[in-house]
Amino acid sequence: MNILNDYEDNITKAQEWAWEILPGLVTSLVTAALIFVVGLWIIRLINRMVKKFFRKAEYDPSLESFMMSFISIGLKIMLFVLVITQLGVQSSSLVAIIGAAGLAIGLALQGSLANFAGGVLILVFKPFKVGDFISAQGVDGTVKEITIFTTKISTFGNQIAIVPNGQLSNNNIINYNAQNTRRDKIAVGIGYNSNIKQAKDILLQICAENENILKDPAPEVYVAELGDSSVNLSLRFWAKNEVFWAAHFHVMEELKNRFDAAGIEIPFPQRVIHQPQA
């Protein structure tokens, strides 16, 4: 009988304890949920304001994308701390937990931290910016966005290559837009029986007629090599970055057409098969 009475007393005490703590728990959960929802809305609002500020101030697009990512992640971390604190976790305990977690995460994510540092170095030293055409890590393309950890590059085929910032900041990069002009070098072989002067004059005439090719510095043609089956000429000319490829492809097509018209042979490998005599 005493055991039954003790059991009933424990049930009663548990119910009383539940009714005492439940309202506060529900209130904390509801408040935390409201803080979370309102916090996300405020973060989106701040992101829009920051984006509008960068657009009006005409900052470097590279800085804009990086700072947008950095601010968004920082605000979300602050929101997480507010929500956890509202649920009853003591701030001192939370700091200790964050410190321990930060150490463990830092050791586990050394590569990500290196990528973050690489992003900072890219923004500070500016080896390239959004809109530049670069060649790095086996990828050729136009820089579309620089974020906290990665850089997005649009390739010739309109694919997006995502390259870690740490690799970009610590390896070789070719920036084709660092200068306003770019020099092309086209190699073409002619037969040993062809007239070298005539071939050089044709190449220079093609360059003179093309408005995309700069006249200063003047185009040049050299005999680069006396090959096994051809005399190899090297045509060099300058063009502005925005019309470089248009000039390149025009010269390639014109030199073939004009060499054919002038009877200048462009040698190519041939195989002669002799039929055995009966």
Number of C-alpha atoms within 10 A of each C-alpha: 6 7 8 9 10 11 12 12 12 12 12 12 12 12 12 12 11 12 11 11 11 12 11 11 14 12 13 17 16 14 15 19 15 13 17 17 13 13 19 16 12 13 19 14 12 16 18 13 12 16 16 12 13 18 13 9 9 10 11 13 17 22 20 21 18 21 19 19 15 15 15 15 14 12 18 15 11 11 19 15 16 17 20 14 16 19 17 11 13 12 14 9 11 14 12 12 12 14 12 12 12 13 12 11 13 13 11 11 13 11 16 17 18 17 24 21 16 22 27 20 17 21 16 10 9 12 16 20 22 19 16 17 21 22 17 16 13 6 15 17 22 24 22 20 20 28 22 22 23 22 24 20 27 19 17 11 7 10 11 16 18 15 18 23 27 23 17 20 20 10 9 11 15 13 17 17 18 15 9 10 16 16 15 16 13 13 15 19 22 21 17 18 10 17 14 18 10 13 22 17 12 17 24 18 13 16 25 15 9 14 11 19 25 17 14 9 11 13 19 15 19 13 15 14 13 12 12 8 14 19 20 21 21 17 21 18 23 23 23 17 17 13 14 18 14 14 20 18 10 14 19 15 10 15 17 14 11 15 18 12 9 13 10 20 18 18 14 10 5 6 5 5 6 6 6 5 4 3
